[in-house]
Amino acid sequence: MQRLWTRDFVFVALSTFFVFFNLQMITPALSSYISAGIGGNNLIGLSNAVWAVSGVVTRTILGKVLMTANKRRLLWMAMAVYLVATILYVFADSIVMLFIVRVLYGIGFGLTTTTLGTLAADVIPPARLGEGMGYFGLSTSLAMALAPLVGIGVYNGFGFRALIYLTTAMMLVVSVIVPFIRGRENSRRIVKQTRARLRVDDFYDHAVFIPCILLLLLSITYGGLVSFITLYGAQIHVANVGWFFLIEAGAIVLVRPISGKLYDRHGHIAVIPIGALFAFVGLLLLSYASNLGLFFASGLFYGLGYGVLQPALQAWLFQRLSPEKRGIGSGAFYSSVDLGIAVGSVLLGVVSNGTGYALMYRLASLCVLVLFLIYTVVGLRERRDKRMATGTM
C-alpha cells in the first residue's frame, strides 16, 4: 500500500491548519474591533461580504491558472499576499482601509487555500483518497473549532494589535514550511493545450456541482452555529459555549480516520448518509437543549456528522474530476464553504429575529435533510446509469 504520511502531506496539512487558524482567530475578534471602533453591525456584515466575494472570484480564476502554473511558485506568491494582508490589519483604522485589507485578505486566503487543497489531492495516493482527505480535513476542522477561543482570548487580554502580531508570526512559520512542499505538476501536453484555448470549462466543471451544493447546505448550518451559538448559550444559561466546539473537535478527530477508510473500501454511499444522520440529530438536540447534557450531546453528534461529511464530499468531488482539473475542484470546494457560512450567518440571522434561536436551529436541520434527499436521488440515478452502462439491468 502506498504511503499516506509523506513529508509533503504533513507539510501541506500543517500549512493549511495555520492558514485556517489565522482566519478563525481574526474573524470573531474583528467583529468586536469594528463594532467598538470603526462602525456598527452593518459594517461587520459588509466587511464579511467583501472578504467572501474576493475569495470566491479569486478561486474561480485560479482554477485555470492551476492547470498551467507551477504550483509551488504559486503557493509562495499566495503566502506572500496572505502574510502582507494579515499585517495590514494593524492599519485598518478607517472604513476605506478596512475594505482594502479585507479585499486583499480574501484574495490571499482564496489563493492559499485553493493551492494547498490542490496539492493535497496531488500528494495523497489515489487508493487512499478518502482516508487522506479525512486526515487533511482535520487541519481545517480543528482550526475552525479551536481558533475562535484563542483569538477572542488574545483580543480580550492583549488587544487587537497583539492578535495581529501573533497571527502574522504564524504565517511566517508557514512561509518557512512552504519551500519544502512538492506537488505533482501538470504534464507539458496539458499545459500547452490549456494555454492554447480559453473555454468556460476551464473555470467550471459540471462534475463539481452536486458535491458543492451538498457542502453549501452543510456550511449553512455551520454558519448558524458560529454566528449565534454564543447568544443561544446565554439564553439557555450555558456559561461557556466553547465546550460545544471542543466536543465537536474531539468528535471530528475520533471519526475522521474511521470514515476515511470506510470511504476507500465502500465508496461515498457508505458514509454520506450516516454523516447526514449525525448532523441532523446534532442540530435537533441543540434546538431542544434545556440542560448541559443535551448541549454537549449536540456538539458530539454534530461533530461526528461534520467530520464524516466534509472530507467525504471533498474526496467525492476530486474523484469526479480529471487530475489537471483539481484546481477547479479545490476552488469550488472552498468557495462553497465560504458562501455557505456567509449565507447561513445572514439567512439564519433573519430567521432567528422572527422565530428565536431554538426554532432557528430546528429549521437549520432541514438543510441537512435536503442534503440527504438530494444525495439519495443523485445516488440512485448514478447506480441506475452504471447498471445500464454495464448491461446488468
C-alpha positions in Angstrom: 0.0 0.0 0.0 1.3 3.5 -0.9 2.4 5.7 2.0 0.0 8.4 3.0 2.1 10.2 5.7 4.8 11.5 3.5 6.7 14.7 4.2 4.7 16.6 1.5 1.3 15.5 3.0 2.3 16.5 6.5 3.6 19.9 5.4 0.5 20.6 3.3 -1.8 19.7 6.2 0.2 21.7 8.7 0.3 24.8 6.4 -3.5 24.5 5.9 -4.0 24.3 9.7 -2.1 27.5 10.3 -3.8 29.3 7.4 -7.3 28.5 8.8 -6.2 29.1 12.3 -5.1 32.6 11.2 -8.6 33.3 9.7 -10.6 31.9 12.6 -8.5 33.8 15.2 -9.0 37.1 13.4 -12.7 36.8 12.3 -14.5 36.8 15.6 -12.2 39.4 17.1 -12.5 41.6 14.0 -16.3 41.9 14.6 -15.7 43.2 18.1 -12.9 45.6 16.8 -15.2 47.0 14.1 -18.1 47.4 16.4 -16.1 49.1 19.1 -14.0 51.5 16.9 -15.0 51.8 13.2 -18.7 51.1 12.7 -21.7 49.1 13.7 -23.2 45.7 12.8 -24.0 46.7 9.2 -20.3 47.4 8.6 -19.4 43.9 10.0 -21.7 42.2 7.6 -20.5 44.3 4.6 -16.9 43.6 5.6 -17.5 39.8 5.7 -19.3 40.0 2.3 -16.3 41.8 0.7 -14.0 39.2 2.0 -16.1 36.3 0.8 -16.7 37.7 -2.7 -13.0 38.4 -3.1 -12.1 34.8 -2.2 -14.8 33.3 -4.5 -13.7 35.4 -7.5 -10.1 34.6 -6.9 -10.8 30.9 -6.7 -12.9 30.9 -9.9 -9.9 32.4 -11.8 -7.3 30.3 -10.1 -8.8 27.0 -11.3 -7.5 27.7 -14.8 -4.2 29.1 -13.5 -3.5 25.9 -11.6 -3.8 23.9 -14.8 -0.9 25.7 -16.3 1.2 27.4 -13.5 3.9 25.9 -11.3 2.0 25.1 -8.1 5.0 25.6 -5.7 5.7 29.1 -7.1 2.0 30.0 -7.0 1.9 28.9 -3.3 4.9 31.1 -2.5 3.1 34.1 -4.1 -0.2 33.2 -2.3 1.5 33.1 1.1 3.2 36.4 0.4 -0.2 38.0 -0.3 -1.8 36.4 2.8 1.1 37.5 5.0 1.0 41.1 3.8 -2.8 41.2 4.2 -2.5 39.9 7.8 -0.1 42.5 8.9 -2.0 45.3 7.2 -4.9 44.8 9.7 -2.7 46.9 12.1 -3.5 49.9 9.8 -7.2 49.1 9.3 -8.5 52.0 11.4 -10.9 53.5 8.8 -13.7 52.2 6.6 -11.6 52.7 3.4 -8.5 50.9 4.8 -10.6 48.2 6.3 -12.2 47.3 2.9 -8.8 47.4 1.2 -7.4 45.0 3.7 -10.5 42.7 3.5 -10.2 42.5 -0.3 -6.5 41.7 -0.1 -7.1 39.2 2.7 -9.9 37.5 0.7 -7.6 37.2 -2.3 -4.7 35.8 -0.2 -7.0 33.3 1.5 -8.5 32.2 -1.8 -5.1 31.8 -3.4 -3.6 30.0 -0.5 -6.4 27.5 0.4 -7.1 26.6 -3.2 -3.5 25.9 -4.0 -3.0 23.9 -0.8 -6.1 21.9 -1.4 -5.0 21.0 -4.9 -1.5 20.0 -3.6 -3.2 17.8 -1.0 -5.1 15.9 -3.7 -1.9 15.5 -5.7 0.2 14.0 -2.8 -2.5 11.6 -1.5 -2.3 8.2 -3.1 -5.5 7.7 -5.3 -6.3 4.4 -3.5 -6.3 6.2 -0.1 -8.1 9.5 -1.2 -10.9 9.1 1.3 -8.6 8.4 4.2 -6.2 11.1 3.2 -8.9 13.8 2.8 -10.2 12.7 6.2 -6.9 13.5 7.9 -6.3 16.6 5.7 -9.8 17.9 6.7 -8.7 17.7 10.3 -6.4 20.7 9.7 -9.4 22.9 8.7 -11.9 21.5 11.2 -9.6 21.7 14.2 -8.7 25.2 13.3 -12.3 26.2 13.0 -13.1 24.7 16.3 -10.2 25.9 18.4 -9.0 29.2 16.9 -12.0 31.3 17.8 -11.4 30.6 21.5 -7.7 31.5 21.2 -8.4 34.6 19.1 -11.1 36.0 21.5 -8.8 35.3 24.5 -5.9 37.1 23.0 -8.1 40.0 21.9 -9.7 40.4 25.3 -6.4 40.0 27.1 -3.9 41.9 25.0 -5.8 43.8 22.3 -6.2 43.7 18.5 -2.6 44.6 17.6 -1.2 41.8 19.7 -3.6 39.4 17.9 -2.4 40.6 14.5 1.3 40.2 15.5 0.6 36.7 16.7 -1.3 35.7 13.5 1.5 37.3 11.4 4.1 35.1 13.3 2.0 32.1 12.4 2.2 33.0 8.7 6.0 33.4 9.0 6.2 29.9 10.3 4.2 28.6 7.3 6.5 30.6 4.9 9.4 28.5 6.2 7.5 25.3 5.6 6.2 26.1 2.1 9.5 25.8 0.1 9.8 22.2 1.2 6.4 21.2 -0.3 6.5 19.4 -3.6 3.5 18.5 -5.7 2.6 16.8 -9.0 2.9 19.3 -11.8 0.7 19.1 -14.9 2.2 17.5 -18.0 3.6 19.7 -20.7 0.8 18.4 -23.0 -1.9 19.6 -20.7 -0.2 22.9 -20.1 0.2 23.5 -23.8 -3.4 22.6 -24.6 -4.8 24.7 -21.8 -2.8 27.8 -22.7 -3.9 27.4 -26.3 -7.6 27.7 -25.5 -10.0 29.6 -23.3 -13.3 27.9 -22.5 -15.9 28.0 -19.9 -15.0 24.6 -18.5 -11.5 25.9 -17.7 -13.2 27.8 -14.9 -16.0 25.4 -14.0 -16.8 21.7 -14.4 -20.4 20.4 -14.0 -19.0 17.4 -12.1 -18.4 19.6 -9.0 -22.0 20.8 -8.9 -23.7 18.2 -6.7 -20.9 17.8 -4.1 -20.6 21.6 -3.9 -24.4 22.0 -3.4 -24.3 19.5 -0.6 -21.4 21.2 1.0 -23.1 24.5 0.7 -26.1 23.2 2.6 -23.9 21.7 5.3 -21.9 25.0 5.6 -25.2 27.0 6.0 -25.8 25.1 9.3 -22.2 25.8 10.4 -22.7 29.5 9.7 -25.6 29.4 12.0 -23.6 27.7 14.7 -20.6 30.0 14.8 -22.7 33.2 14.4 -25.4 32.6 17.1 -24.4 29.8 19.5 -22.9 32.3 22.0 -26.2 34.2 22.1 -28.2 31.0 22.3 -26.0 29.7 25.1 -26.7 32.8 27.1 -30.4 32.3 26.5 -30.3 28.7 27.8 -27.9 29.6 30.6 -24.7 27.9 29.3 -21.8 29.9 30.6 -19.1 28.7 28.3 -20.2 27.7 24.8 -16.6 27.0 23.9 -17.2 23.4 25.2 -19.5 22.8 22.3 -16.6 23.4 19.9 -14.2 21.4 21.9 -16.5 18.4 22.0 -17.2 18.9 18.3 -13.4 18.9 17.6 -13.0 15.8 19.6 -15.7 14.0 17.7 -14.1 15.1 14.4 -10.7 13.7 15.4 -12.4 10.5 16.5 -14.4 9.8 13.4 -12.2 11.0 10.5 -9.8 8.0 10.3 -12.7 5.6 10.5 -14.9 7.3 7.9 -12.0 7.8 5.6 -11.2 4.1 5.5 -14.9 3.2 5.0 -15.0 5.6 2.1 -12.0 4.0 0.4 -13.4 0.5 0.9 -17.0 1.0 0.0 -17.4 4.5 -1.6 -19.2 7.6 -0.6 -22.5 5.7 -0.2 -21.1 4.1 3.0 -20.5 7.4 4.8 -22.5 10.3 3.5 -26.0 9.1 4.6 -24.5 8.3 8.1 -22.9 11.7 8.3 -26.1 13.4 7.4 -28.0 11.5 10.1 -25.5 12.5 12.8 -25.5 16.2 11.7 -29.3 16.2 11.6 -29.6 14.7 15.1 -27.0 17.2 16.4 -28.9 20.2 15.3 -32.2 18.8 16.6 -30.6 18.1 20.0 -29.2 21.7 20.1 -32.6 23.1 19.4 -34.0 21.3 22.4 -31.0 21.8 24.7 -32.5 22.7 28.0 -29.5 21.4 30.0 -25.8 20.8 29.7 -26.2 17.1 28.8 -28.2 17.8 25.7 -26.0 20.8 24.8 -22.8 18.6 24.9 -24.6 15.7 23.1 -25.5 18.1 20.3 -21.8 19.1 19.9 -20.9 15.4 19.8 -23.4 14.4 17.1 -22.8 17.5 15.0 -19.1 16.9 15.2 -19.5 13.3 14.1 -21.7 14.4 11.2 -19.5 17.3 10.1 -16.4 15.1 10.5 -17.8 12.5 8.2 -19.5 14.7 5.6 -16.9 17.4 4.8 -14.0 15.1 3.8 -16.3 12.6 2.1 -17.8 15.4 -0.1 -14.3 16.7 -0.8 -13.0 13.3 -1.8 -16.1 12.6 -4.0 -15.6 15.9 -5.7 -12.0 15.2 -6.6 -12.9 11.7 -7.8 -15.3 13.2 -10.3 -12.5 15.3 -11.9 -9.5 14.6 -14.0 -6.2 15.3 -12.2 -5.5 18.5 -14.2 -8.8 20.0 -13.0 -8.2 19.6 -9.3 -7.5 23.3 -9.1 -11.1 23.9 -10.2 -12.4 21.4 -7.7 -10.4 22.8 -4.8 -11.6 26.4 -5.6 -15.2 25.2 -5.9 -14.9 23.3 -2.6 -13.6 26.2 -0.5 -16.0 28.7 -2.2 -18.9 26.5 -1.2 -17.7 26.5 2.4 -17.3 30.3 2.4 -20.6 31.0 0.7 -22.4 28.6 2.9 -21.1 30.1 6.1 -21.9 33.6 4.8 -25.4 32.7 3.7 -26.0 30.8 7.0 -25.0 33.8 9.0 -27.3 36.2 7.2 -30.2 34.0 6.4 -30.5 32.2 9.8 -29.9 35.6 11.5 -33.1 36.9 9.7 -34.9 33.7 10.7 -33.9 34.0 14.3 -35.4 37.5 14.5 -38.8 36.0 13.9 -38.5 32.6 15.5 -35.9 32.7 18.2 -32.7 30.6 18.2 -34.2 27.2 19.2 -36.6 27.1 16.3 -33.9 28.6 14.0 -31.7 25.5 14.7 -34.6 23.2 14.2 -35.2 24.8 10.7 -31.4 24.7 10.0 -31.6 20.9 10.5 -33.8 20.9 7.4 -30.8 21.9 5.3 -29.2 18.5 6.3 -32.4 16.7 5.4 -32.4 18.4 2.0 -28.8 17.4 1.6 -29.7 13.7 2.3 -32.6 13.8 -0.2 -30.5 15.3 -3.0 -27.8 12.8 -2.4 -30.3 9.9 -2.4 -31.8 11.0 -5.7 -28.4 11.5 -7.3 -27.0 8.3 -5.9 -30.0 6.2 -7.2 -29.7 7.8 -10.6 -25.9 7.1 -10.8 -26.4 3.5 -9.8 -29.1 3.1 -12.4 -26.9 4.7 -15.1 -24.0 2.4 -14.1 -26.1 -0.7 -14.3 -27.4 0.3 -17.7 -23.8 1.0 -18.9 -22.6 -2.4 -17.7 -25.7 -4.2 -19.0 -26.7 -5.6 -15.6 -30.3 -4.3 -15.8 
